Amino acid sequence: MSDSRQPPDETLPADEVVGTLTSGTGDIEDDGYAAKDILVLKGLEAVRRRPSMYIGSTSSRGLHHLVYEIVDNSIDETLGGYCDRITFILHNDGTVSVEDNGRGIPTDIHPQQKRPAVEVVMTVLHAGGKFDNHSYKVSGGLHGVGLSVVNALSELLDVTVYQKGVIFRQRYERGKICSDLDIVGSTTKRGTLIRFKPDTEIFESTEFNYELISNRLRELAFLNRGVTIVCQEEACDSTPESPSFSRDEVFLYEGGLREFVSYLNEGKTPLHDNPICMSSERDGISLDLAMQYTDAYTYSINTYVNNIHTIEGGTHLAGLKSALTRTLNSFGLKSGLLKDEKVSLSGDDVREGLTVVLSLKVPNPQFEGQTKTKLGNSEVRGLVESMVGEDLGDYLINHMSVFRLIVEKSLSAARAREAARKARELARRKNLLDGAALPGKLADCSERNPELSELFIVEGDSAGGSAKQGRNRHFQAILPLRGKILNVEKARLDRALASEQIRTLITAIGTGFGEEDFDINKIRYAKIIIMTDADVDGAHIRTLLLTFFYRYMRPLVDFGHIYIAQPPLYRVSIKKGKKEWYAYSDAERDSVLEEIGNSPFHLQRYKGLGEMNAEQLWETTMNPEKRVLLSVQNDDCAVADRLFSILMGDQVEPRRQFIEEHALQVKNLDI
């Protein structure tokens, strides 16, 4: 029997093989693919050719990543003890600037490159001072690509270094050097100022979101107590001679993580007045943690490594969860508070109502990819579990009143979990939660590939009827919901399962729900589109649905499966020529009216989807070639968690304050 893995008996001599490869003659077929087709990209060309490899995407998320790369460098100076002030400015000409009072990027000549070090950092990938533990003991930016990538993807970039009593400045365009590193003045300052304008050839949009950046800078101020971070937005009429700002915020938190937890718990009722704080260091890894229990039914854990928000968790999160469950159960048994209970406390039980911020400083963190969303260091889990367990145990010994509150909260959660389990089993026996019996209201599509399928969650039977008639039955499914679903921010899982509307949603989507049962691989539709009326009730229903998805089916949000449909606000028609236009904002309406001039017209303000017939709904809101969908992105977990608590929680005062602060930012006011 011959072995097909063995080479054939007859082989070409080595010189003939080489000749064949180089000349393109012989038995090897020439398919036109040769050495000349291999591109060697020099300098920063690779970044401009494939920007998503370095910043994740060329969408809004990638755009803002440029700012974070620069700010992270300034924060690294803070971690080293060299910087205590950072200033960010969103300028009215589309540029942004970040200035710090750190040591300044080195300006002396690099011994190997024979060029100023700042120029090397700005133009060479993987060039930086963070590859050893000499210049920076801990750092978020370990790859040495941050500044050079920002430079490559910027239409223009100016770097100014205040160092050695003088001011150094150099200018770049799309990563290319436009001037030498010149001395342009003297100074008593020190630090670095970088001002750049993102390249319109690279990014889908170059409009920065001030709120998004402001939230990140506030977060960094919490994580680095004692550092002052200024966040400003230039006013439209601001000039270099007479600067003015439409928004001007200063973030300084001497309380650090303790203040961070209190900020996140705004809108919730704490069970104990002061957050539990702990700080430890072992084997070169330092740990800071603050935690507080509230009356909420969900929990919020935010973990950071070297100031990087590890939104996908990792070994440190696993260690933290294990420490909480083990310590509370162990201490509960020793103290006798759990001795007579018939249920044991699970991880979900001890985490209910808990808000935690964990910040680690790790000398050599191993992140998954440049975006750094998950920590992989295996040794960290045991260290975190040990440090948190010991410090938490010491705290509980000295604060028995707080421990009793925690145990009562956890036992209540355990009983509710058991009730939810029974409700889930009952629902499954009746085929209410699995795919065997899809909801009767669901008008499913014929396509069975989830990647090609869409589910429209529609408000009301009237709009649902129009959507069912106007849809493309091949790939679009319609699920009408009557009325408002349960506010899960104020209800436990067992109450949520008792809601027919929520069971209908769970069954239609197919993934299951909650940490135990959710499986993203079972999703039935890649796009889940919330389509509600453009009024107050519609906005409320959207928020209720988003709250449910975020609290109990969060991977749908994290992996970009949730969308919000954008139905038009106005229909403008003229009898002459029988033309019509749809406007999605007041500005679009005014533009249409200006275009038609003095022609007699009819203006209709849509108050609900039911006012549109099937054809109009398809053309304006459901047709993939014409519609506008808003993708729901989870850019900041901590901010999202706080916002849901404020908007949907029991506390009225934080909600009133939020409305007052953001009232002037409303785009479409329904009155």
Secondary structure, DSSP 8 states (H G I E B T S, - for coil): ---TTS--S----HHHHHHHHHH--SSS---S--GGG-----TTHHHHHSTHHHHS-SSHHHHHHHHHHHHHHHHHHHHTTS--EEEEEE-TTS-EEEEE-SS----SB-TTT-SBHHHHHHHSTT-SS-SSSSS-SS-S--SS-HHHHHHHTEEEEEEEEEETTEEEEEEEETTEE-S--EEEEE-S--EEEEEEEE-TTT-S-----HHHHHHHHHHHHHHSTT-EEEEEEE-TT--SSS--EEEEEEE--TTTHHHHHHHHTTTS-BSSSS-EEEEEEETTEEEEEEEEEBS-SS-EEEEEETTEE-TT-BHHHHHHHHHHHHHHHHHHHHHTTTTT-SS---HHHHHTTEEEEEEEE-SS--BSTTTT-SB--HHHHHHHHHHHHHHHHHHHHH-HHHHHHHHHHHHHHHHHHHHHHHHHHHHHHTTSSSTTS--TT-B--S---GGG-EEEEEESHHHHHHHHHHS-TTTEEEEEE-S----GGGS-HHHHHT-HHHHHHHHHH-S--HHHH--GGG-S-SEEEEE--SSHHHHHHHHHHHHHHHHHSHHHHHTT-EEEE---SEEEEETTTTEEEEESSHHHHHHHHHHHTTS--EEEE---GGGS-HHHHIIIII-TTT--EEE---S-HHHHHHHHHHHHSS-HHHHHHHHHHHGGG-SS---
